[in-house]
Amino acid sequence: MRLSLLCLLALFIVSSCTTSVSFSGLRPADVSLPGEVKSLVLVNRYKPEKKNAWLNVLEGIFTREMPFADAQGVQRALEGLSSRLVSGPKFTIHIANEELAGSGTGKFPPPLTQEDVQRLCNQYQADAVIALEAFDSDISVVTEPRQNKRTENGVEIIDNYFEAIETVQITMGWRLYSKASGAIIDEHRLFSARSFSNAGKTADLARKGLLFPGEAIRQTGFEGGDAYGIRIAPSWVTYNREIYTRAKRFGSMKRAGKMARRGDWKEAADIWEKLAAHPQQKVARRAAYNRAVASEFLGNYDEALQWARKAADKFGSKKANIYISVLKSRLAELDRLDQQMKDTN
């Protein structure tokens, strides 16, 4: 199963004698939901009750918040969560048509009643309800003078300009309810922040080029929803590793790197395995380390650990010592992932 959960997408960024390689793999959720939860209904529970709506607008005016932009940010947060959950293999997703009344602020309202939870689950044939129940945004803009130095015809020229930095901070509160009991399975307050910048000859021009606050809130809200999705569901993420691409006077090391670059990890592994027996310790150390990485890319973690330990213990590779910890961490993730995926289908 583990090999099937790896989508080997190799990306390379050459730096000195090493290359960064990446693969997309399933990461377990931070929170393991009950096995019977396979279908989720997402609910917008942000809007305040009618009797309190005008107070939220008034508060927004005095605190320079944007209550209407927050409502759009809530919608984008739900879209971000939905997108993350749909892309994973674990859950079926439904979007509730109605909006439920909440606090309309960054504070949690009282929990949904068991009757409300079961009504929603029955209506959408879901096992649990995820409600976005709190949302609050804060935007600040700072403008600073900057200088850029350059040389033309041997003369140093200083260009003066301004940089405006717009920082969006969002607090959102999520609750996940069980259909069976109506109880809260997960309650999580999430903080999402993002910065946008623009340069201009004057401070006004720098600020005018910034993203409109409402759009900044929407984009940051989407990222917050995506982050909550990673918390509760197994998700595809990118893992980065590093391999050596050169060993002095050994063209085969470079050739193996090219093979790995095009995805021929088995062929590259064969070359590195032979080089790991070379009498020159530096060559053997790098080859053994690379052979460990190749094993991980081929889905054989026990073999990867064996090669990493050989590179560390026999050849004194400090990089391999670190990689052993990385492999152990990934193995622990895969064990949790197996448990979380056990009841799928």
C-alpha atoms as a printed R data frame, in Angstrom:
    type eleno elety resid chain resno       x      y       z
1   ATOM     1    CA   MET     A     1   0.000  0.000   0.000
2   ATOM     2    CA   ARG     A     2   2.806  2.375   0.879
3   ATOM     3    CA   LEU     A     3   4.294  2.277  -2.600
4   ATOM     4    CA   SER     A     4   0.893  2.954  -4.136
5   ATOM     5    CA   LEU     A     5   0.553  6.022  -1.910
6   ATOM     6    CA   LEU     A     6   3.656  7.616  -3.404
7   ATOM     7    CA   CYS     A     7   3.366  9.686  -6.556
8   ATOM     8    CA   LEU     A     8   6.980 10.091  -7.554
9   ATOM     9    CA   LEU     A     9   7.240 13.539  -9.018
10  ATOM    10    CA   ALA     A    10  10.942 14.429  -9.119
11  ATOM    11    CA   LEU     A    11  11.933 18.070  -9.155
12  ATOM    12    CA   PHE     A    12  15.538 19.211  -9.186
13  ATOM    13    CA   ILE     A    13  17.255 22.369  -7.993
14  ATOM    14    CA   VAL     A    14  20.991 22.149  -8.535
15  ATOM    15    CA   SER     A    15  23.104 23.597  -5.742
16  ATOM    16    CA   SER     A    16  26.845 22.962  -5.481
17  ATOM    17    CA   CYS     A    17  27.428 19.187  -5.583
18  ATOM    18    CA   THR     A    18  23.928 18.310  -4.383
19  ATOM    19    CA   THR     A    19  20.472 18.342  -5.901
20  ATOM    20    CA   SER     A    20  17.119 18.744  -4.181
21  ATOM    21    CA   VAL     A    21  14.620 16.042  -5.141
22  ATOM    22    CA   SER     A    22  10.945 15.996  -4.221
23  ATOM    23    CA   PHE     A    23   8.080 13.555  -4.220
24  ATOM    24    CA   SER     A    24   4.391 13.931  -3.546
25  ATOM    25    CA   GLY     A    25   3.165 11.595  -0.823
26  ATOM    26    CA   LEU     A    26   0.180 11.171   1.448
27  ATOM    27    CA   ARG     A    27   0.601 12.764   4.859
28  ATOM    28    CA   PRO     A    28  -1.624 11.568   7.720
29  ATOM    29    CA   ALA     A    29  -4.054 13.973   9.318
30  ATOM    30    CA   ASP     A    30  -3.050 15.642  12.574
31  ATOM    31    CA   VAL     A    31  -6.349 14.491  14.085
32  ATOM    32    CA   SER     A    32  -7.583 10.933  13.530
33  ATOM    33    CA   LEU     A    33 -11.346 10.947  13.110
34  ATOM    34    CA   PRO     A    34 -13.520  7.965  14.087
35  ATOM    35    CA   GLY     A    35 -13.472  5.202  11.478
36  ATOM    36    CA   GLU     A    36 -17.198  5.474  10.803
37  ATOM    37    CA   VAL     A    37 -16.806  9.074   9.582
38  ATOM    38    CA   LYS     A    38 -16.528  8.827   5.801
39  ATOM    39    CA   SER     A    39 -18.863 11.547   4.574
40  ATOM    40    CA   LEU     A    40 -18.823 15.189   5.694
41  ATOM    41    CA   VAL     A    41 -21.194 18.110   5.233
42  ATOM    42    CA   LEU     A    42 -19.649 21.609   5.334
43  ATOM    43    CA   VAL     A    43 -21.729 24.400   6.868
44  ATOM    44    CA   ASN     A    44 -21.311 28.169   6.975
45  ATOM    45    CA   ARG     A    45 -22.211 29.194  10.523
46  ATOM    46    CA   TYR     A    46 -20.705 32.670  10.560
47  ATOM    47    CA   LYS     A    47 -23.543 35.151  10.028
48  ATOM    48    CA   PRO     A    48 -24.876 36.790  13.186
49  ATOM    49    CA   GLU     A    49 -28.498 36.565  14.225
50  ATOM    50    CA   LYS     A    50 -30.567 39.416  12.766
51  ATOM    51    CA   LYS     A    51 -30.919 41.177  16.118
52  ATOM    52    CA   ASN     A    52 -27.099 41.421  16.409
53  ATOM    53    CA   ALA     A    53 -26.186 42.037  12.763
54  ATOM    54    CA   TRP     A    54 -26.174 45.847  13.023
55  ATOM    55    CA   LEU     A    55 -23.837 45.657  16.040
56  ATOM    56    CA   ASN     A    56 -21.270 43.733  13.977
57  ATOM    57    CA   VAL     A    57 -21.391 46.303  11.177
58  ATOM    58    CA   LEU     A    58 -21.039 49.159  13.675
59  ATOM    59    CA   GLU     A    59 -18.102 47.435  15.376
60  ATOM    60    CA   GLY     A    60 -16.455 46.938  11.998
61  ATOM    61    CA   ILE     A    61 -16.708 50.652  11.237
62  ATOM    62    CA   PHE     A    62 -15.091 51.665  14.529
63  ATOM    63    CA   THR     A    63 -12.359 49.034  14.393
64  ATOM    64    CA   ARG     A    64 -11.686 49.499  10.637
65  ATOM    65    CA   GLU     A    65 -12.600 45.888  10.010
66  ATOM    66    CA   MET     A    66 -14.536 44.821   6.914
67  ATOM    67    CA   PRO     A    67 -17.509 42.709   8.031
68  ATOM    68    CA   PHE     A    68 -18.769 42.195   4.475
69  ATOM    69    CA   ALA     A    69 -15.309 41.174   3.298
70  ATOM    70    CA   ASP     A    70 -15.159 38.786   6.245
71  ATOM    71    CA   ALA     A    71 -18.345 37.111   5.003
72  ATOM    72    CA   GLN     A    72 -16.643 36.575   1.638
73  ATOM    73    CA   GLY     A    73 -13.526 35.349   3.421
74  ATOM    74    CA   VAL     A    74 -15.659 32.758   5.222
75  ATOM    75    CA   GLN     A    75 -16.982 31.497   1.899
76  ATOM    76    CA   ARG     A    76 -13.457 31.214   0.507
77  ATOM    77    CA   ALA     A    77 -12.303 29.408   3.654
78  ATOM    78    CA   LEU     A    78 -15.021 26.799   3.112
79  ATOM    79    CA   GLU     A    79 -13.952 26.506  -0.522
80  ATOM    80    CA   GLY     A    80 -10.346 26.007   0.561
81  ATOM    81    CA   LEU     A    81 -11.397 23.265   2.980
82  ATOM    82    CA   SER     A    82 -13.591 21.594   0.366
83  ATOM    83    CA   SER     A    83 -10.817 21.682  -2.237
84  ATOM    84    CA   ARG     A    84  -8.358 20.058   0.160
85  ATOM    85    CA   LEU     A    85 -10.796 17.337   1.250
86  ATOM    86    CA   VAL     A    86 -11.927 16.531  -2.302
87  ATOM    87    CA   SER     A    87  -8.302 16.129  -3.436
88  ATOM    88    CA   GLY     A    88  -7.679 13.447  -0.798
89  ATOM    89    CA   PRO     A    89  -8.746  9.793  -0.804
90  ATOM    90    CA   LYS     A    90 -10.536  9.661   2.538
91  ATOM    91    CA   PHE     A    91 -13.835 11.589   2.570
92  ATOM    92    CA   THR     A    92 -16.938 12.293   0.516
93  ATOM    93    CA   ILE     A    93 -17.900 15.984   0.733
94  ATOM    94    CA   HIS     A    94 -21.273 17.757   0.687
95  ATOM    95    CA   ILE     A    95 -21.845 21.529   0.868
96  ATOM    96    CA   ALA     A    96 -24.872 22.693   2.843
97  ATOM    97    CA   ASN     A    97 -27.129 25.104   0.917
98  ATOM    98    CA   GLU     A    98 -28.275 26.990   4.001
99  ATOM    99    CA   GLU     A    99 -26.269 29.249   6.293
100 ATOM   100    CA   LEU     A   100 -26.686 28.887  10.034
101 ATOM   101    CA   ALA     A   101 -26.672 31.759  12.503
102 ATOM   102    CA   GLY     A   102 -23.565 32.208  14.624
103 ATOM   103    CA   SER     A   103 -21.756 35.102  16.286
104 ATOM   104    CA   GLY     A   104 -20.553 36.893  13.157
105 ATOM   105    CA   THR     A   105 -17.245 37.489  14.975
106 ATOM   106    CA   GLY     A   106 -14.040 35.707  15.875
107 ATOM   107    CA   LYS     A   107 -15.710 34.199  18.955
108 ATOM   108    CA   PHE     A   108 -17.283 30.747  19.014
109 ATOM   109    CA   PRO     A   109 -21.076 30.705  19.417
110 ATOM   110    CA   PRO     A   110 -22.721 27.988  21.552
111 ATOM   111    CA   PRO     A   111 -22.337 24.535  19.935
112 ATOM   112    CA   LEU     A   112 -24.958 23.213  17.532
113 ATOM   113    CA   THR     A   113 -27.634 21.092  19.144
114 ATOM   114    CA   GLN     A   114 -27.732 17.348  18.580
115 ATOM   115    CA   GLU     A   115 -30.984 17.828  16.678
116 ATOM   116    CA   ASP     A   116 -29.353 20.329  14.275
117 ATOM   117    CA   VAL     A   117 -26.368 18.057  13.695
118 ATOM   118    CA   GLN     A   118 -28.485 14.994  12.981
119 ATOM   119    CA   ARG     A   119 -30.870 16.977  10.761
120 ATOM   120    CA   LEU     A   120 -27.969 18.176   8.599
121 ATOM   121    CA   CYS     A   121 -26.395 14.739   8.452
122 ATOM   122    CA   ASN     A   122 -29.681 13.115   7.466
123 ATOM   123    CA   GLN     A   123 -30.404 15.789   4.877
124 ATOM   124    CA   TYR     A   124 -27.013 15.403   3.169
125 ATOM   125    CA   GLN     A   125 -26.414 11.725   3.997
126 ATOM   126    CA   ALA     A   126 -23.275 12.584   5.965
127 ATOM   127    CA   ASP     A   127 -21.592 11.061   9.017
128 ATOM   128    CA   ALA     A   128 -20.395 14.365  10.492
129 ATOM   129    CA   VAL     A   129 -20.796 18.125  10.229
130 ATOM   130    CA   ILE     A   130 -17.938 20.614   9.814
131 ATOM   131    CA   ALA     A   131 -19.009 24.157  10.658
132 ATOM   132    CA   LEU     A   132 -16.992 27.334  10.264
133 ATOM   133    CA   GLU     A   133 -18.300 29.209  13.303
134 ATOM   134    CA   ALA     A   134 -15.871 32.064  13.934
135 ATOM   135    CA   PHE     A   135 -14.020 34.431  11.614
136 ATOM   136    CA   ASP     A   136 -12.241 37.729  12.170
137 ATOM   137    CA   SER     A   137  -9.750 39.600  10.006
138 ATOM   138    CA   ASP     A   138  -7.241 42.339  10.675
139 ATOM   139    CA   ILE     A   139  -5.300 44.269   8.005
140 ATOM   140    CA   SER     A   140  -2.336 46.559   8.496
141 ATOM   141    CA   VAL     A   141  -0.285 48.471   5.922
142 ATOM   142    CA   VAL     A   142   3.257 49.704   6.550
143 ATOM   143    CA   THR     A   143   5.125 51.883   4.051
144 ATOM   144    CA   GLU     A   144   8.923 52.192   4.264
145 ATOM   145    CA   PRO     A   145  11.503 54.068   2.166
146 ATOM   146    CA   ARG     A   146  13.955 51.804   0.340
147 ATOM   147    CA   GLN     A   147  17.141 52.180  -1.677
148 ATOM   148    CA   ASN     A   148  18.519 50.185  -4.562
149 ATOM   149    CA   LYS     A   149  22.197 50.600  -5.413
150 ATOM   150    CA   ARG     A   150  23.518 49.881  -8.888
151 ATOM   151    CA   THR     A   151  26.580 50.765 -10.951
152 ATOM   152    CA   GLU     A   152  26.595 52.343 -14.390
153 ATOM   153    CA   ASN     A   153  29.838 53.126 -16.194
154 ATOM   154    CA   GLY     A   154  31.719 52.779 -12.932
155 ATOM   155    CA   VAL     A   155  29.456 55.228 -11.131
156 ATOM   156    CA   GLU     A   156  27.298 54.164  -8.199
157 ATOM   157    CA   ILE     A   157  23.667 55.195  -8.596
158 ATOM   158    CA   ILE     A   158  21.133 55.108  -5.780
159 ATOM   159    CA   ASP     A   159  17.477 54.679  -6.676
160 ATOM   160    CA   ASN     A   160  15.044 55.741  -3.952
161 ATOM   161    CA   TYR     A   161  11.598 54.175  -3.758
162 ATOM   162    CA   PHE     A   162   8.931 53.096  -1.279
163 ATOM   163    CA   GLU     A   163   7.719 49.632  -0.384
164 ATOM   164    CA   ALA     A   164   4.227 49.103   1.000
165 ATOM   165    CA   ILE     A   165   3.578 45.877   2.915
166 ATOM   166    CA   GLU     A   166   0.005 44.754   3.547
167 ATOM   167    CA   THR     A   167  -0.372 42.120   6.263
168 ATOM   168    CA   VAL     A   168  -3.595 40.160   6.677
169 ATOM   169    CA   GLN     A   169  -4.221 38.190   9.856
170 ATOM   170    CA   ILE     A   170  -7.282 35.982  10.165
171 ATOM   171    CA   THR     A   171  -8.673 34.047  13.102
172 ATOM   172    CA   MET     A   172 -11.158 31.324  12.296
173 ATOM   173    CA   GLY     A   173 -12.885 28.750  14.453
174 ATOM   174    CA   TRP     A   174 -13.880 25.296  13.217
175 ATOM   175    CA   ARG     A   175 -16.034 22.651  14.877
176 ATOM   176    CA   LEU     A   176 -16.571 19.084  13.707
177 ATOM   177    CA   TYR     A   177 -19.659 17.292  15.066
178 ATOM   178    CA   SER     A   178 -20.486 13.565  15.134
179 ATOM   179    CA   LYS     A   179 -23.840 12.475  13.740
180 ATOM   180    CA   ALA     A   180 -24.021  9.568  16.152
181 ATOM   181    CA   SER     A   181 -23.927 11.674  19.315
182 ATOM   182    CA   GLY     A   182 -24.049 15.282  18.175
183 ATOM   183    CA   ALA     A   183 -20.853 15.785  20.211
184 ATOM   184    CA   ILE     A   184 -17.888 17.885  19.083
185 ATOM   185    CA   ILE     A   185 -15.153 15.652  17.672
186 ATOM   186    CA   ASP     A   186 -12.751 18.510  16.988
187 ATOM   187    CA   GLU     A   187 -12.752 22.188  17.945
188 ATOM   188    CA   HIS     A   188  -9.899 24.199  16.496
189 ATOM   189    CA   ARG     A   189  -9.040 27.882  16.467
190 ATOM   190    CA   LEU     A   190  -6.794 28.522  13.475
191 ATOM   191    CA   PHE     A   191  -4.653 31.560  12.704
192 ATOM   192    CA   SER     A   192  -3.807 32.351   9.085
193 ATOM   193    CA   ALA     A   193  -1.549 35.211   8.002
194 ATOM   194    CA   ARG     A   194  -0.259 36.455   4.690
195 ATOM   195    CA   SER     A   195   1.696 39.488   3.468
196 ATOM   196    CA   PHE     A   196   1.501 41.315   0.145
197 ATOM   197    CA   SER     A   197   3.946 43.997  -1.021
198 ATOM   198    CA   ASN     A   198   4.277 46.582  -3.756
199 ATOM   199    CA   ALA     A   199   6.954 49.137  -4.683
200 ATOM   200    CA   GLY     A   200   6.458 52.636  -6.066
201 ATOM   201    CA   LYS     A   201   8.283 55.897  -6.559
202 ATOM   202    CA   THR     A   202   6.086 57.489  -3.894
203 ATOM   203    CA   ALA     A   203   4.412 56.129  -0.789
204 ATOM   204    CA   ASP     A   204   0.975 56.683  -2.366
205 ATOM   205    CA   LEU     A   205   1.908 54.799  -5.523
206 ATOM   206    CA   ALA     A   206   3.285 51.936  -3.454
207 ATOM   207    CA   ARG     A   207   0.050 51.657  -1.459
208 ATOM   208    CA   LYS     A   208  -2.188 51.989  -4.524
209 ATOM   209    CA   GLY     A   209  -0.570 48.935  -6.073
210 ATOM   210    CA   LEU     A   210  -1.434 46.701  -3.134
211 ATOM   211    CA   LEU     A   211  -4.089 44.039  -3.352
212 ATOM   212    CA   PHE     A   212  -7.562 45.313  -2.480
213 ATOM   213    CA   PRO     A   213  -8.233 44.439   1.201
214 ATOM   214    CA   GLY     A   214 -11.280 42.345   0.385
215 ATOM   215    CA   GLU     A   215  -9.301 40.207  -2.064
216 ATOM   216    CA   ALA     A   216  -6.465 39.873   0.453
217 ATOM   217    CA   ILE     A   217  -8.962 38.569   3.023
218 ATOM   218    CA   ARG     A   218 -10.433 36.126   0.511
219 ATOM   219    CA   GLN     A   219  -7.046 34.698  -0.444
220 ATOM   220    CA   THR     A   220  -5.933 34.375   3.173
221 ATOM   221    CA   GLY     A   221  -9.260 32.776   4.089
222 ATOM   222    CA   PHE     A   222  -8.831 30.150   1.373
223 ATOM   223    CA   GLU     A   223  -5.396 29.249   2.758
224 ATOM   224    CA   GLY     A   224  -6.870 28.933   6.256
225 ATOM   225    CA   GLY     A   225  -9.517 26.522   5.013
226 ATOM   226    CA   ASP     A   226  -6.863 24.493   3.233
227 ATOM   227    CA   ALA     A   227  -4.836 24.339   6.463
228 ATOM   228    CA   TYR     A   228  -7.794 22.961   8.399
229 ATOM   229    CA   GLY     A   229  -8.272 20.324   5.720
230 ATOM   230    CA   ILE     A   230  -4.683 19.155   6.274
231 ATOM   231    CA   ARG     A   231  -5.423 18.921  10.004
232 ATOM   232    CA   ILE     A   232  -8.355 16.516   9.660
233 ATOM   233    CA   ALA     A   233  -7.707 14.532   6.464
234 ATOM   234    CA   PRO     A   234  -4.843 12.592   4.859
235 ATOM   235    CA   SER     A   235  -3.465 14.965   2.228
236 ATOM   236    CA   TRP     A   236  -1.018 14.984  -0.642
237 ATOM   237    CA   VAL     A   237   2.002 17.100   0.300
238 ATOM   238    CA   THR     A   238   5.538 17.549  -1.040
239 ATOM   239    CA   TYR     A   239   8.518 15.925   0.669
240 ATOM   240    CA   ASN     A   240  12.005 17.204  -0.126
241 ATOM   241    CA   ARG     A   241  15.190 15.135  -0.116
242 ATOM   242    CA   GLU     A   242  18.756 15.761  -1.260
243 ATOM   243    CA   ILE     A   243  21.218 13.674  -3.261
244 ATOM   244    CA   TYR     A   244  24.837 14.129  -4.286
245 ATOM   245    CA   THR     A   245  25.360 14.721  -7.986
246 ATOM   246    CA   ARG     A   246  29.151 14.675  -8.132
247 ATOM   247    CA   ALA     A   247  32.175 12.848  -6.843
248 ATOM   248    CA   LYS     A   248  35.579 14.026  -8.027
249 ATOM   249    CA   ARG     A   249  36.711 12.258 -11.225
250 ATOM   250    CA   PHE     A   250  33.694  9.942 -11.193
251 ATOM   251    CA   GLY     A   251  31.433 10.589 -14.149
252 ATOM   252    CA   SER     A   252  29.199  7.697 -13.165
253 ATOM   253    CA   MET     A   253  27.958  9.701 -10.160
254 ATOM   254    CA   LYS     A   254  26.856 12.474 -12.493
255 ATOM   255    CA   ARG     A   255  25.325  9.931 -14.875
256 ATOM   256    CA   ALA     A   256  23.308  8.371 -12.049
257 ATOM   257    CA   GLY     A   257  22.038 11.812 -11.108
258 ATOM   258    CA   LYS     A   258  20.768 12.303 -14.675
259 ATOM   259    CA   MET     A   259  19.014  8.938 -14.520
260 ATOM   260    CA   ALA     A   260  17.288  9.943 -11.292
261 ATOM   261    CA   ARG     A   261  16.353 13.244 -12.908
262 ATOM   262    CA   ARG     A   262  14.325 11.457 -15.556
263 ATOM   263    CA   GLY     A   263  12.790  9.108 -12.991
264 ATOM   264    CA   ASP     A   264  14.968  6.048 -13.579
265 ATOM   265    CA   TRP     A   265  15.639  5.455  -9.896
266 ATOM   266    CA   LYS     A   266  16.309  1.730 -10.213
267 ATOM   267    CA   GLU     A   267  19.095  2.317 -12.759
268 ATOM   268    CA   ALA     A   268  20.558  5.133 -10.641
269 ATOM   269    CA   ALA     A   269  20.400  2.911  -7.538
270 ATOM   270    CA   ASP     A   270  22.440  0.206  -9.307
271 ATOM   271    CA   ILE     A   271  25.231  2.697 -10.059
272 ATOM   272    CA   TRP     A   272  25.273  4.109  -6.535
273 ATOM   273    CA   GLU     A   273  25.332  0.624  -5.049
274 ATOM   274    CA   LYS     A   274  28.490 -0.210  -7.000
275 ATOM   275    CA   LEU     A   275  30.131  3.089  -6.068
276 ATOM   276    CA   ALA     A   276  29.313  2.448  -2.383
277 ATOM   277    CA   ALA     A   277  31.946 -0.331  -2.521
278 ATOM   278    CA   HIS     A   278  34.660  2.030  -3.807
279 ATOM   279    CA   PRO     A   279  37.867  2.193  -1.707
280 ATOM   280    CA   GLN     A   280  37.801  6.007  -1.683
281 ATOM   281    CA   GLN     A   281  35.711  6.816   1.384
282 ATOM   282    CA   LYS     A   282  34.269 10.111   0.120
283 ATOM   283    CA   VAL     A   283  32.918  8.409  -2.997
284 ATOM   284    CA   ALA     A   284  31.518  5.470  -1.018
285 ATOM   285    CA   ARG     A   285  29.937  7.791   1.578
286 ATOM   286    CA   ARG     A   286  28.074  9.877  -1.005
287 ATOM   287    CA   ALA     A   287  27.025  6.843  -3.032
288 ATOM   288    CA   ALA     A   288  25.692  5.006   0.032
289 ATOM   289    CA   TYR     A   289  23.717  8.071   1.060
290 ATOM   290    CA   ASN     A   290  22.251  8.413  -2.442
291 ATOM   291    CA   ARG     A   291  21.410  4.705  -2.447
292 ATOM   292    CA   ALA     A   292  19.352  5.271   0.707
293 ATOM   293    CA   VAL     A   293  17.383  8.078  -0.962
294 ATOM   294    CA   ALA     A   294  16.816  5.900  -4.027
295 ATOM   295    CA   SER     A   295  15.334  3.191  -1.800
296 ATOM   296    CA   GLU     A   296  12.860  5.659  -0.334
297 ATOM   297    CA   PHE     A   297  11.833  6.810  -3.802
298 ATOM   298    CA   LEU     A   298  11.361  3.157  -4.751
299 ATOM   299    CA   GLY     A   299   9.139  2.657  -1.707
300 ATOM   300    CA   ASN     A   300  11.491  0.393   0.287
301 ATOM   301    CA   TYR     A   301  11.916  2.098   3.664
302 ATOM   302    CA   ASP     A   302  13.638 -0.783   5.435
303 ATOM   303    CA   GLU     A   303  16.299 -0.816   2.729
304 ATOM   304    CA   ALA     A   304  16.558  2.985   2.885
305 ATOM   305    CA   LEU     A   305  17.325  2.780   6.606
306 ATOM   306    CA   GLN     A   306  19.949  0.090   6.035
307 ATOM   307    CA   TRP     A   307  21.782  2.206   3.482
308 ATOM   308    CA   ALA     A   308  21.485  5.377   5.562
309 ATOM   309    CA   ARG     A   309  22.956  3.563   8.591
310 ATOM   310    CA   LYS     A   310  25.788  2.226   6.427
311 ATOM   311    CA   ALA     A   311  26.560  5.734   5.178
312 ATOM   312    CA   ALA     A   312  26.503  7.051   8.751
313 ATOM   313    CA   ASP     A   313  28.201  4.252  10.694
314 ATOM   314    CA   LYS     A   314  30.705  2.907   8.180
315 ATOM   315    CA   PHE     A   315  31.545  6.085   6.268
316 ATOM   316    CA   GLY     A   316  30.812  8.789   8.869
317 ATOM   317    CA   SER     A   317  28.160 10.692   6.923
318 ATOM   318    CA   LYS     A   318  26.618 13.459   9.059
319 ATOM   319    CA   LYS     A   319  23.956 13.998   6.412
320 ATOM   320    CA   ALA     A   320  22.984 10.331   6.702
321 ATOM   321    CA   ASN     A   321  22.570 10.658  10.484
322 ATOM   322    CA   ILE     A   322  20.033 13.405   9.908
323 ATOM   323    CA   TYR     A   323  18.368 11.397   7.149
324 ATOM   324    CA   ILE     A   324  17.893  8.422   9.482
325 ATOM   325    CA   SER     A   325  15.736 10.627  11.719
326 ATOM   326    CA   VAL     A   326  13.811 11.856   8.667
327 ATOM   327    CA   LEU     A   327  13.134  8.277   7.571
328 ATOM   328    CA   LYS     A   328  11.967  7.242  11.032
329 ATOM   329    CA   SER     A   329   9.611 10.201  11.100
330 ATOM   330    CA   ARG     A   330   8.205  9.280   7.693
331 ATOM   331    CA   LEU     A   331   7.760  5.641   8.780
332 ATOM   332    CA   ALA     A   332   5.801  6.817  11.824
333 ATOM   333    CA   GLU     A   333   3.645  8.913   9.478
334 ATOM   334    CA   LEU     A   334   3.004  5.895   7.241
335 ATOM   335    CA   ASP     A   335   1.940  3.797  10.233
336 ATOM   336    CA   ARG     A   336  -0.577  6.483  11.253
337 ATOM   337    CA   LEU     A   337  -1.671  6.802   7.643
338 ATOM   338    CA   ASP     A   338  -2.332  3.062   7.427
339 ATOM   339    CA   GLN     A   339  -4.592  3.327  10.487
340 ATOM   340    CA   GLN     A   340  -6.445  6.342   9.111
341 ATOM   341    CA   MET     A   341  -6.961  4.730   5.704
342 ATOM   342    CA   LYS     A   342  -7.904  1.306   7.091
343 ATOM   343    CA   ASP     A   343 -11.642  1.923   7.040
344 ATOM   344    CA   THR     A   344 -11.748  3.599   3.613
345 ATOM   345    CA   ASN     A   345 -14.237  2.032   1.189
